Amino acid sequence: MAETPYPTLFSPVKLGSLNLSNRVVSTSHSADVAAFRPGVSAQPFIDYTERRARGGAGLIILQALQVHRSAGKNPAIDRRDMHDKLSALAEVCHRHGTPVIQQLLHSGAAYPSDTNPLLHALWSFSGTLSSSGEEVAHEMSADEIEQVVAAFADAAELAVEAGLDGVELNATHGYLIQQSFTPAYNRRTDEWGDPMQFVTAIIQAIRERVGRGPALGVRISADDFLAPEDGGLGPKGLQEVVRSLSGTGLVDYFNQSEGSRASHYARSIADYRHPHGEFLPLARELRTACEGLPLIGTGRITTPELAETALAAGDCDLVALTRAQIADADFVAKARSGESDRIRPCVGANQGCIDRSIAGMAITCFHNPDVLREHEVEQALAEQGQGTVLVVGGGPAGLKAAEFAARKGRRVVLAERSDELGGLLRVAGYGAKRELVGAVDWLAREIERLEVDIRLGVEVDEDFAAQVGADVVVLATGARCDTEPLLVGSTDRSVRCLGVADAMGADVAGQQVVIYDRLGNDEAYTVAERLTDNGAVVTVMTPLATIGANIGFTHLEGLRRRLHGSGTRQLTDMEFTGVRNGEVLGRHTMSGQTTAVPADLLVAAVPRVPNVELTKGLRAQGARVLIAGDAYAPRSAMHAFREGADVGASV
């Protein structure tokens, strides 16, 4: 085999007594929170985890296990159930030579207590307000603190008995361990007011219970994003915490993260608007405090090139490539074999992963619909087919349908009426969102490799379908914006009206533009950014109670900052009522007060209408017609990728 271009990435490393074959880590993330609930099948999560082990991950750190009944969303209350699940996870990872570690967590004064199935009050060190501001937490007694310390040791013992290779303490993200050494959350005057007492007691208790053999790591922020006057430690203070823990001689490694509350996930697990490797400088500083112990570095590291650079530069000793392996379970295998160009890229969408995880849902991926369906998809693709499939439309759904149908052995013809592939996703790929276009660019390369017959500039009709001789036709023809229902009976048409896609290319310099957002997703705000950058004065009008009501958590704060920074006027709870004399009219849904906004252009971000006119004629010819993406139901690109995969797998 040729020498790897990533020699440091694929060099072995030790974590305590653990020998890792490479330095790629899949860090703990809540892929399927339901999997750890008593009586709920963990098989999808087990299959998901095994697929990353099979793909070559050097180390897998499992999603967090809540250690006590007072802890957050999934308190560990059924030892036998968890033992069986963890044992199965250990077996599938070890089958592929991948060590696996269990993260342990007590969320403390974070999240509402209603997320705990027992409705247990939040526990804290000083009776503080929860980090998300919903309620005051209970101040633990000394006995209760000792209960939690013992619960961490119990959970560690359970993990090791089940065959896992060690445990990691979550001392970041504003959860209980971080709260213990953060002045904002621990104002006690007893022995537990010592900032290092709680975490050190946990580490000692775990070592007494499981011995020195299993690995023991600590995930900790390099920056808590809290100013000293607000009770934060900052990078220097957190480095002192790491030095203290290193000095115990009981810790085997550290795992970098950022922030001190769940809301900071929008920065620590950042979207496409943040630079790749953003927090590697902080990792480098933190590493100086590790006293020679290995550090896992994080921060939008999504390519083997960046991973190798970070390692070679001494920023860290291992690299977290978590979202990269969500996007492509074979990331490691492809990089090792010289096929880095075939890695499905993480494009920083966050829609399928962290935004769903924070909402308590099982994750997926913006453009990898196999996630948490690995066994199901592999079975479907193993059933090879024959004959010809015609895919009409080259957007996300059509590209994905073509890929899956070709992987099933079908001859595939993909016809797209424009002169390039990508559909509306390519149109929407403006500014920082251009990174999202990498999803369709990757698929375009894949279907070419699979020898899909791609025909651009073709308007498909029944005659074309007959010439192709397809026995299956996939309609991925998208949807169109119909502004007429918005305007009928309510307008004198004195203001030009365009749909979102058409407005992206409009010449609006110096003009006043009103965007009516009926959907609350990112369509209206993508065009708002484009038109503002092109010199328009923009007003967003929406009947919804908030701007971006249906936009993911990790995107929302940044969106609001950009709107305010650009001077975009925002009218919420405002229903569109018409156009008169060059003004767009609205009525407040609560007060009934009317508003008139002068405008040169009205952009309608309204429900689109599926393009399915070909269906009847094709079925009359005897073809099996399947519909996917916006042609089935206008939703997001993520949903279109998923539907395209499902349709392609079914042919």
C-alpha positions as CSV (number, residue, x, y, z in Angstrom):
1,M,0.0,0.0,0.0
2,A,1.3,3.5,-0.8
3,E,2.5,5.6,2.1
4,T,-0.4,7.6,3.6
5,P,-0.4,11.4,3.1
6,Y,-1.6,11.6,6.7
7,P,1.2,9.9,8.7
8,T,0.4,11.5,12.1
9,L,-3.3,10.9,11.8
10,F,-2.7,7.2,11.2
11,S,0.0,6.7,13.8
12,P,-0.8,4.8,16.9
13,V,-1.3,6.5,20.3
14,K,-1.8,5.4,23.9
15,L,-4.5,6.6,26.3
16,G,-3.4,5.1,29.6
17,S,-3.4,1.4,29.0
18,L,-5.4,1.7,25.8
19,N,-3.6,1.3,22.4
20,L,-5.3,3.1,19.6
21,S,-4.4,2.3,15.9
22,N,-5.0,5.9,14.8
23,R,-5.9,9.3,16.2
24,V,-9.4,9.7,14.8
25,V,-12.1,10.0,17.6
26,S,-15.8,9.9,17.4
27,T,-16.6,12.0,20.5
28,S,-19.7,11.6,22.6
29,H,-22.9,13.0,21.0
30,S,-26.5,12.3,21.7
31,A,-27.2,10.3,18.5
32,D,-30.2,8.5,19.9
33,V,-31.1,9.5,23.4
34,A,-34.0,7.1,23.6
35,A,-31.6,4.1,23.2
36,F,-30.5,4.4,26.8
37,R,-34.1,4.4,28.2
38,P,-35.1,1.3,30.0
39,G,-37.1,-1.1,27.7
40,V,-36.3,0.8,24.5
41,S,-34.4,-1.0,21.8
42,A,-30.9,0.3,21.3
43,Q,-30.4,-1.6,18.1
44,P,-30.4,1.4,15.8
45,F,-27.8,3.1,18.0
46,I,-25.7,-0.2,18.2
47,D,-25.8,-0.4,14.3
48,Y,-24.9,3.2,14.0
49,T,-21.9,2.8,16.4
50,E,-20.7,-0.4,14.8
51,R,-20.8,1.3,11.4
52,R,-18.3,4.0,12.6
53,A,-16.1,1.3,14.1
54,R,-16.2,-0.7,10.9
55,G,-15.3,2.5,9.0
56,G,-12.0,2.7,11.0
57,A,-12.5,5.1,13.9
58,G,-9.6,4.9,16.3
59,L,-11.7,5.6,19.4
60,I,-15.5,5.8,20.0
61,I,-16.9,7.7,23.0
62,L,-20.5,6.8,23.5
63,Q,-23.4,9.2,24.1
64,A,-23.6,10.3,27.7
65,L,-25.0,8.2,30.4
66,Q,-26.8,10.1,33.1
67,V,-25.6,8.7,36.4
68,H,-28.3,9.6,38.9
69,R,-32.1,9.8,39.1
70,S,-31.8,13.6,39.5
71,A,-29.9,13.9,36.3
72,G,-31.6,15.3,33.2
73,K,-33.2,13.6,30.3
74,N,-32.2,9.9,30.7
75,P,-31.4,9.0,34.3
76,A,-29.8,5.6,34.5
77,I,-32.3,3.7,36.6
78,D,-32.2,0.1,35.2
79,R,-28.7,-1.5,35.7
80,R,-29.5,-4.7,33.9
81,D,-31.0,-3.0,30.9
82,M,-27.9,-0.7,30.6
83,H,-25.5,-3.6,31.1
84,D,-27.0,-5.5,28.2
85,K,-26.9,-2.4,25.9
86,L,-23.4,-1.5,26.8
87,S,-22.2,-5.0,26.5
88,A,-23.6,-5.2,22.9
89,L,-21.9,-1.9,22.1
90,A,-18.6,-3.1,23.4
91,E,-18.9,-6.3,21.4
92,V,-19.6,-4.6,18.0
93,C,-16.8,-2.0,18.5
94,H,-14.2,-4.6,19.6
95,R,-15.2,-6.8,16.6
96,H,-13.6,-4.1,14.4
97,G,-10.7,-3.5,16.8
98,T,-12.0,-0.1,18.0
99,P,-11.8,0.8,21.7
100,V,-15.0,2.2,23.2
101,I,-15.5,4.5,26.2
102,Q,-18.6,5.6,28.0
103,Q,-19.1,9.2,28.8
104,L,-20.7,9.8,32.2
105,L,-22.8,12.9,33.0
106,H,-24.9,14.6,35.5
107,S,-26.6,17.6,33.9
108,G,-27.1,19.5,37.2
109,A,-28.8,22.9,36.8
110,A,-29.3,22.6,33.1
111,Y,-32.5,22.0,31.0
112,P,-36.0,22.1,32.6
113,S,-36.8,19.5,35.2
114,D,-39.7,18.5,33.0
115,T,-37.2,16.8,30.7
116,N,-36.6,14.3,33.5
117,P,-39.1,11.4,33.2
118,L,-39.3,11.3,37.0
119,L,-39.9,15.1,37.2
120,H,-37.0,15.3,39.7
121,A,-35.9,18.8,40.7
122,L,-32.7,20.0,39.2
123,W,-29.7,19.6,41.6
124,S,-27.0,22.3,42.0
125,F,-24.3,23.4,44.3
126,S,-25.8,26.8,45.3
127,G,-29.5,26.8,44.4
128,T,-28.8,28.7,41.2
129,L,-31.1,29.5,38.3
130,S,-30.8,26.9,35.6
131,S,-28.4,27.8,32.8
132,S,-31.3,28.2,30.4
133,G,-33.3,30.3,32.9
134,E,-36.4,28.2,33.4
135,E,-36.3,27.5,37.1
136,V,-34.3,27.6,40.4
137,A,-32.4,24.4,41.2
138,H,-32.3,22.6,44.5
139,E,-29.1,23.2,46.5
140,M,-27.6,19.8,47.3
141,S,-26.8,18.8,50.8
142,A,-23.4,17.3,51.5
143,D,-25.1,13.8,51.7
144,E,-26.7,14.4,48.3
145,I,-23.3,15.4,46.8
146,E,-21.8,12.2,48.1
147,Q,-24.7,10.3,46.5
148,V,-23.8,11.8,43.2
149,V,-20.1,11.0,43.6
150,A,-21.1,7.3,44.4
151,A,-23.4,7.3,41.4
152,F,-20.5,8.2,39.0
153,A,-18.5,5.4,40.5
154,D,-21.4,3.0,40.1
155,A,-21.8,4.0,36.4
156,A,-18.1,3.6,35.8
157,E,-18.2,0.1,37.3
158,L,-21.2,-0.8,35.2
159,A,-19.5,0.3,32.0
160,V,-16.3,-1.7,32.8
161,E,-18.3,-4.8,33.8
162,A,-20.1,-4.5,30.5
163,G,-16.8,-4.7,28.6
164,L,-16.2,-1.1,27.8
165,D,-12.6,0.2,27.8
166,G,-13.1,3.1,30.1
167,V,-15.1,6.2,31.0
168,E,-15.0,9.9,30.3
169,L,-16.4,12.6,32.7
170,N,-18.3,15.4,31.1
171,A,-16.9,18.5,32.8
172,T,-18.1,20.9,30.1
173,H,-21.2,22.4,28.5
174,G,-22.4,23.8,31.9
175,Y,-23.3,20.5,33.4
176,L,-22.8,19.6,37.1
177,I,-19.1,18.9,37.2
178,Q,-18.3,22.1,35.4
179,Q,-20.8,23.9,37.7
180,S,-18.7,22.6,40.6
181,F,-15.5,24.5,39.7
182,T,-17.2,27.6,38.1
183,P,-17.7,30.6,40.5
184,A,-21.0,31.5,38.9
185,Y,-22.5,28.2,40.0
186,N,-20.7,27.2,43.2
187,R,-20.8,29.7,46.0
188,R,-20.7,27.2,48.9
189,T,-18.7,27.7,52.0
190,D,-18.4,24.1,53.1
191,E,-15.8,21.6,51.8
192,W,-17.7,21.3,48.5
193,G,-17.1,24.9,47.9
194,D,-13.5,24.0,47.0
195,P,-13.7,24.2,43.2
196,M,-11.6,21.0,42.8
197,Q,-13.3,18.9,45.5
198,F,-16.2,17.4,43.6
199,V,-14.4,16.4,40.4
200,T,-11.4,15.1,42.3
201,A,-13.7,13.0,44.6
202,I,-15.4,11.5,41.5
203,I,-12.1,10.6,39.9
204,Q,-10.8,9.0,43.1
205,A,-14.1,7.1,43.6
206,I,-14.0,5.7,40.1
207,R,-10.3,4.6,40.4
208,E,-11.1,2.9,43.8
209,R,-14.0,1.1,42.1
210,V,-12.5,0.0,38.7
211,G,-8.8,0.2,39.3
212,R,-6.0,1.7,37.1
213,G,-6.7,-0.5,34.0
214,P,-9.6,1.2,32.3
215,A,-9.0,4.5,30.7
216,L,-10.3,7.6,32.5
217,G,-10.7,10.9,30.6
218,V,-12.2,14.3,31.2
219,R,-14.0,16.4,28.7
220,I,-13.4,20.1,29.6
221,S,-13.9,23.5,28.0
222,A,-10.9,25.4,26.8
223,D,-13.0,28.5,27.1
224,D,-16.2,28.8,29.1
225,F,-17.4,31.9,27.3
226,L,-18.1,33.6,30.6
227,A,-16.4,36.8,31.6
228,P,-14.7,36.9,35.1
229,E,-17.2,39.4,36.3
230,D,-20.0,37.0,35.4
231,G,-18.4,34.2,37.4
232,G,-16.4,32.6,34.6
233,L,-12.9,31.1,34.6
234,G,-11.8,31.8,31.0
235,P,-9.1,29.9,29.2
236,K,-6.4,30.6,31.9
237,G,-8.6,29.4,34.8
238,L,-9.6,26.3,32.9
239,Q,-6.0,25.5,32.2
240,E,-5.4,25.6,36.0
241,V,-8.3,23.1,36.4
242,V,-6.6,20.8,33.9
243,R,-3.2,21.1,35.6
244,S,-4.8,20.2,38.9
245,L,-6.5,17.1,37.4
246,S,-3.3,16.1,35.7
247,G,-1.5,16.3,39.0
248,T,-3.7,13.6,40.5
249,G,-2.0,11.0,38.4
250,L,-5.4,9.3,37.9
251,V,-6.5,10.8,34.6
252,D,-5.4,9.4,31.2
253,Y,-6.5,12.0,28.7
254,F,-8.4,15.3,28.2
255,N,-11.0,16.0,25.6
256,Q,-11.5,19.7,24.6
257,S,-14.8,21.4,24.1
258,E,-16.1,25.0,24.6
259,G,-18.7,26.8,26.6
260,S,-20.5,26.5,29.9
261,R,-24.2,26.2,29.1
262,A,-26.2,24.3,26.5
263,S,-26.9,27.5,24.6
264,H,-23.1,27.7,23.8
265,Y,-23.5,24.6,21.6
266,A,-24.2,27.1,18.8
267,R,-20.6,28.1,19.1
268,S,-18.9,24.9,20.2
269,I,-20.7,22.8,17.6
270,A,-20.7,25.6,15.0
271,D,-22.4,25.7,11.6
272,Y,-21.0,26.6,8.2
273,R,-20.7,30.3,9.1
274,H,-17.8,29.5,11.4
275,P,-14.2,28.7,10.2
276,H,-12.9,25.2,10.1
277,G,-10.6,24.5,13.0
278,E,-11.8,27.6,14.8
279,F,-10.9,26.4,18.3
280,L,-7.5,24.8,17.5
281,P,-5.6,27.8,19.0
282,L,-7.5,27.2,22.3
283,A,-6.6,23.5,22.1
284,R,-3.0,24.3,21.7
285,E,-3.1,26.5,24.8
286,L,-5.0,23.9,26.8
287,R,-2.5,21.2,25.8
288,T,0.3,23.1,27.6
289,A,-1.7,22.4,30.8
290,C,-2.1,18.7,30.2
291,E,1.3,17.8,31.7
292,G,2.0,15.4,28.8
293,L,-1.4,13.7,28.9
294,P,-3.0,13.3,25.4
295,L,-5.5,15.9,24.3
296,I,-8.4,15.4,21.9
297,G,-8.8,18.6,19.8
298,T,-12.1,19.8,18.4
299,G,-13.7,22.6,16.4
300,R,-15.0,21.9,13.0
301,I,-12.2,19.6,12.0
302,T,-13.9,17.9,9.0
303,T,-11.1,16.9,6.6
304,P,-8.1,14.6,6.9
305,E,-5.9,17.4,5.7
306,L,-6.9,19.7,8.6
307,A,-6.7,16.9,11.1
308,E,-3.1,16.1,10.0
309,T,-2.1,19.7,10.1
310,A,-3.5,20.1,13.6
311,L,-1.6,17.0,14.9
312,A,1.6,17.9,13.1
313,A,1.5,21.4,14.5
314,G,1.1,20.2,18.0
315,D,-2.3,21.6,18.6
316,C,-3.6,18.3,19.9
317,D,-2.7,14.6,20.1
318,L,-5.9,13.2,18.7
319,V,-8.7,14.8,16.7
320,A,-12.4,14.8,17.1
321,L,-13.9,14.0,13.7
322,T,-17.4,13.4,15.0
323,R,-19.7,15.2,12.5
324,A,-17.3,14.2,9.7
325,Q,-18.0,10.5,10.6
326,I,-21.7,11.2,10.9
327,A,-21.6,12.5,7.4
328,D,-19.5,9.6,6.2
329,A,-19.0,6.5,8.3
330,D,-16.1,5.5,6.0
331,F,-14.2,8.7,6.5
332,V,-11.2,6.9,8.0
333,A,-11.2,4.1,5.5
334,K,-11.3,6.4,2.6
335,A,-8.6,8.7,3.9
336,R,-6.4,5.7,4.7
337,S,-6.8,4.2,1.3
338,G,-6.1,7.4,-0.7
339,E,-9.7,8.1,-1.5
340,S,-10.1,11.4,0.4
341,D,-11.8,12.9,-2.6
342,R,-14.7,10.4,-2.1
343,I,-15.3,11.4,1.5
344,R,-18.9,12.7,1.8
345,P,-18.2,16.1,3.4
346,C,-19.7,17.5,6.6
347,V,-21.0,20.8,5.3
348,G,-21.9,22.3,8.7
349,A,-25.6,22.3,8.1
350,N,-26.3,21.1,11.7
351,Q,-30.0,20.6,10.7
352,G,-29.8,16.8,11.0
353,C,-27.4,16.4,13.9
354,I,-27.0,18.9,16.8
355,D,-30.2,20.9,16.1
356,R,-32.3,17.6,16.4
357,S,-30.2,16.3,19.3
358,I,-30.8,19.5,21.3
359,A,-34.5,19.1,20.7
360,G,-34.4,15.5,22.1
361,M,-34.8,13.8,18.7
362,A,-32.7,11.1,17.2
363,I,-30.1,12.5,14.8
364,T,-29.8,12.1,11.1
365,C,-27.5,14.0,8.7
366,F,-28.3,16.7,6.2
367,H,-27.2,14.6,3.3
368,N,-26.4,11.1,4.7
369,P,-29.8,9.5,5.2
370,D,-28.2,6.2,6.3
371,V,-27.7,7.6,9.8
372,L,-29.4,5.4,12.5
373,R,-30.8,3.3,9.6
374,E,-27.5,1.6,8.7
375,H,-28.7,-2.0,8.7
376,E,-32.0,-1.2,7.0
377,V,-30.2,0.7,4.2
378,E,-27.6,-2.0,3.7
379,Q,-30.3,-4.6,3.3
380,A,-32.2,-2.5,0.8
381,L,-29.1,-1.9,-1.3
382,A,-28.1,-5.6,-1.2
383,E,-31.3,-6.5,-3.2
384,Q,-30.0,-5.8,-6.7
385,G,-32.4,-4.9,-9.5
386,Q,-32.5,-4.8,-13.3
387,G,-33.9,-2.6,-16.0
388,T,-33.8,1.2,-16.5
389,V,-34.7,4.0,-14.1
390,L,-35.4,7.5,-15.4
391,V,-34.9,10.2,-12.8
392,V,-36.4,13.5,-13.7
393,G,-34.8,16.4,-11.8
394,G,-31.2,16.9,-10.7
395,G,-31.8,18.5,-7.3
396,P,-31.1,16.8,-3.9
397,A,-33.9,14.2,-4.2
398,G,-33.1,13.3,-7.9
399,L,-29.4,13.0,-7.3
400,K,-29.9,10.8,-4.2
401,A,-32.4,8.6,-6.0
402,A,-30.0,8.2,-8.9
403,E,-27.2,7.2,-6.6
404,F,-29.2,4.6,-4.7
405,A,-30.8,3.2,-7.9
406,A,-27.3,2.9,-9.5
407,R,-25.9,1.2,-6.4
408,K,-28.7,-1.4,-6.7
409,G,-27.4,-2.3,-10.2
410,R,-30.0,-0.4,-12.2
411,R,-29.2,1.4,-15.4
412,V,-30.0,5.1,-14.5
413,V,-30.7,8.0,-16.7
414,L,-31.0,11.4,-14.9
415,A,-32.5,14.3,-16.9
416,E,-32.3,17.9,-15.7
417,R,-33.9,20.7,-17.5
418,S,-31.3,23.3,-16.5
419,D,-27.6,23.3,-17.4
420,E,-26.3,22.2,-14.0
421,L,-27.2,19.9,-11.2
422,G,-28.1,20.9,-7.7
423,G,-31.6,22.3,-7.9
424,L,-32.7,25.0,-5.4
425,L,-29.9,24.1,-3.0
426,R,-27.4,25.5,-5.5
427,V,-29.6,28.6,-5.9
428,A,-29.7,29.0,-2.1
429,G,-26.0,28.5,-1.7
430,Y,-25.2,32.1,-1.2
431,G,-22.3,33.5,1.0
432,A,-21.4,31.2,3.8
433,K,-24.2,28.8,2.7
434,R,-22.1,28.0,-0.3
435,E,-20.6,25.2,1.7
436,L,-24.0,23.4,1.6
437,V,-23.6,23.1,-2.1
438,G,-20.8,20.6,-1.4
439,A,-23.6,18.1,-0.7
440,V,-24.8,18.1,-4.3
441,D,-21.3,18.5,-5.7
442,W,-20.3,15.3,-3.9
443,L,-23.4,13.4,-5.2
444,A,-22.8,14.7,-8.8
445,R,-19.3,13.1,-8.6
446,E,-20.6,9.9,-7.1
447,I,-23.3,9.3,-9.8
448,E,-20.7,10.0,-12.5
449,R,-18.5,7.3,-10.9
450,L,-21.5,5.0,-10.8
451,E,-21.9,5.6,-14.6
452,V,-25.3,7.3,-14.4
453,D,-26.3,8.7,-17.8
454,I,-26.6,12.4,-17.0
455,R,-28.5,14.6,-19.5
456,L,-28.6,18.3,-18.9
457,G,-30.8,20.9,-20.6
458,V,-33.6,18.3,-21.2
459,E,-37.3,19.1,-20.7
460,V,-38.7,15.6,-20.1
461,D,-42.1,14.6,-21.6
462,E,-43.8,11.3,-22.2
463,D,-42.0,10.9,-25.5
464,F,-38.6,11.3,-23.9
465,A,-39.5,8.8,-21.2
466,A,-40.6,6.3,-23.9
467,Q,-37.4,6.7,-25.8
468,V,-35.4,6.0,-22.6
469,G,-37.4,2.8,-22.1
470,A,-37.6,3.2,-18.4
471,D,-39.8,0.8,-16.4
472,V,-39.5,3.1,-13.4
473,V,-39.7,6.9,-13.4
474,V,-38.7,8.9,-10.4
475,L,-40.2,12.4,-10.4
476,A,-37.9,14.7,-8.5
477,T,-39.2,17.7,-10.3
478,G,-39.4,20.0,-7.3
479,A,-42.0,22.7,-6.6
480,R,-42.8,26.1,-7.8
481,C,-43.6,29.3,-6.0
482,D,-47.2,30.4,-6.9
483,T,-47.6,34.0,-5.7
484,E,-51.1,34.4,-7.3
485,P,-53.1,33.2,-4.3
486,L,-51.3,35.8,-2.2
487,L,-52.2,38.6,-4.5
488,V,-55.7,37.7,-5.7
489,G,-58.3,40.1,-4.4
490,S,-55.9,42.0,-2.2
491,T,-53.7,44.0,-4.5
492,D,-53.6,46.6,-7.2
493,R,-50.3,45.0,-8.3
494,S,-48.5,48.3,-7.9
495,V,-45.5,46.3,-6.4
496,R,-43.7,43.7,-8.3
497,C,-43.9,40.2,-6.6
498,L,-41.3,37.4,-6.9
499,G,-40.8,34.0,-5.3
500,V,-37.7,33.4,-3.3
501,A,-35.7,31.6,-6.0
502,D,-36.4,34.3,-8.6
503,A,-35.6,37.0,-6.1
504,M,-32.1,35.7,-5.4
505,G,-31.0,37.1,-8.8
506,A,-33.0,40.4,-8.7
507,D,-31.3,43.7,-9.3
508,V,-32.4,45.6,-6.2
509,A,-29.7,48.2,-5.5
510,G,-31.3,51.2,-3.7
511,Q,-34.7,49.6,-3.7
512,Q,-37.1,48.9,-0.8
513,V,-38.0,45.2,-0.5
514,V,-40.6,43.5,1.7
515,I,-40.1,39.8,2.3
516,Y,-43.3,38.1,3.5
517,D,-42.3,35.0,5.4
518,R,-45.1,32.6,5.9
519,L,-42.9,29.5,6.6
520,G,-40.4,30.5,9.3
521,N,-37.6,28.5,7.7
522,D,-34.4,29.8,6.2
523,E,-35.8,30.6,2.7
524,A,-36.8,34.2,3.6
525,Y,-33.6,34.9,5.4
526,T,-31.3,33.6,2.7
527,V,-32.9,36.0,0.2
528,A,-32.9,38.8,2.8
529,E,-29.1,38.4,3.2
530,R,-28.6,38.4,-0.6
531,L,-30.7,41.4,-1.3
532,T,-29.3,43.4,1.6
533,D,-25.8,42.7,0.4
534,N,-26.9,43.9,-3.1
535,G,-28.0,47.3,-1.7
536,A,-31.6,46.8,-0.9
537,V,-33.4,48.2,2.2
538,V,-35.2,45.1,3.5
539,T,-38.2,44.6,5.7
540,V,-39.2,41.1,6.8
541,M,-42.9,40.7,7.6
542,T,-44.2,37.4,9.1
543,P,-47.4,36.3,10.8
544,L,-45.3,34.1,13.1
545,A,-44.5,35.2,16.7
546,T,-40.7,35.2,16.1
547,I,-38.2,35.6,13.3
548,G,-37.0,32.3,12.0
549,A,-39.5,30.3,14.1
550,N,-38.6,27.1,12.3
551,I,-34.9,27.6,12.0
552,G,-32.5,25.3,13.9
553,F,-31.1,26.4,17.3
554,T,-27.5,26.6,16.2
555,H,-28.4,29.0,13.4
556,L,-30.9,31.3,15.1
557,E,-28.8,33.6,17.2
558,G,-26.4,34.3,14.3
559,L,-29.4,35.0,12.1
560,R,-30.8,37.5,14.5
561,R,-27.5,39.2,14.9
562,R,-27.1,39.5,11.1
563,L,-30.6,41.0,10.7
564,H,-30.0,43.6,13.3
565,G,-26.5,44.3,12.0
566,S,-27.8,44.9,8.4
567,G,-30.6,47.2,9.6
568,T,-33.3,44.8,8.4
569,R,-36.7,45.8,9.8
570,Q,-38.5,43.0,11.4
571,L,-42.3,42.9,11.7
572,T,-43.5,39.8,13.6
573,D,-47.2,38.8,14.3
574,M,-47.9,40.6,11.0
575,E,-50.3,39.1,8.5
576,F,-50.0,40.2,4.9
577,T,-53.3,41.9,3.8
578,G,-52.5,43.3,0.4
579,V,-50.7,45.8,-1.9
580,R,-52.0,49.3,-2.5
581,N,-50.4,52.4,-4.1
582,G,-46.9,51.0,-3.9
583,E,-47.2,49.8,-0.3
584,V,-47.3,46.4,1.2
585,L,-50.1,46.2,3.8
586,G,-50.1,44.2,7.0
587,R,-52.3,43.6,10.1
588,H,-51.0,42.7,13.5
589,T,-52.5,39.3,14.4
590,M,-52.9,40.3,18.1
591,S,-53.8,44.0,18.1
592,G,-55.3,44.3,14.7
593,Q,-53.2,47.4,14.1
594,T,-52.5,47.9,10.4
595,T,-49.1,48.8,8.8
596,A,-48.1,50.0,5.4
597,V,-44.5,49.6,4.1
598,P,-43.4,51.4,0.9
599,A,-41.9,48.8,-1.5
600,D,-40.4,48.4,-4.9
601,L,-40.4,44.6,-4.6
602,L,-42.4,42.0,-2.6
603,V,-40.8,38.6,-2.1
604,A,-43.1,35.8,-1.2
605,A,-41.7,33.1,1.0
606,V,-44.9,31.1,0.9
607,P,-45.8,27.4,0.5
608,R,-44.7,26.0,-2.9
609,V,-46.7,23.9,-5.3
610,P,-45.4,20.4,-6.3
611,N,-44.6,20.0,-10.0
612,V,-46.2,16.6,-10.8
613,E,-47.9,17.3,-14.1
614,L,-46.1,14.4,-15.8
615,T,-47.5,11.8,-13.4
616,K,-50.7,11.0,-15.2
617,G,-49.2,10.7,-18.7
618,L,-46.3,8.5,-17.5
619,R,-48.6,6.2,-15.7
620,A,-50.8,5.9,-18.7
621,Q,-47.7,4.6,-20.6
622,G,-47.4,1.8,-18.0
623,A,-44.4,3.2,-16.1
624,R,-44.1,2.8,-12.4
625,V,-43.9,6.4,-11.2
626,L,-42.4,7.3,-7.9
627,I,-42.3,10.9,-6.4
628,A,-39.6,12.3,-4.1
629,G,-38.5,15.6,-2.7
630,D,-40.4,18.8,-3.1
631,A,-42.5,17.2,-5.8
632,Y,-43.9,14.9,-3.1
633,A,-44.1,17.6,-0.4
634,P,-42.1,20.8,-0.4
635,R,-39.8,20.7,2.6
636,S,-36.1,21.1,3.1
637,A,-33.1,19.7,1.2
638,M,-32.4,17.3,4.1
639,H,-35.9,15.8,3.6
640,A,-35.3,15.7,-0.1
641,F,-32.1,13.7,0.3
642,R,-33.9,11.3,2.6
643,E,-36.8,10.8,0.3
644,G,-34.6,10.4,-2.8
645,A,-32.6,7.7,-1.0
646,D,-35.8,5.8,0.0
647,V,-37.2,5.9,-3.5
648,G,-33.9,4.9,-5.0
649,A,-33.6,2.0,-2.6
650,S,-37.1,0.8,-3.5
651,V,-36.6,0.3,-7.2
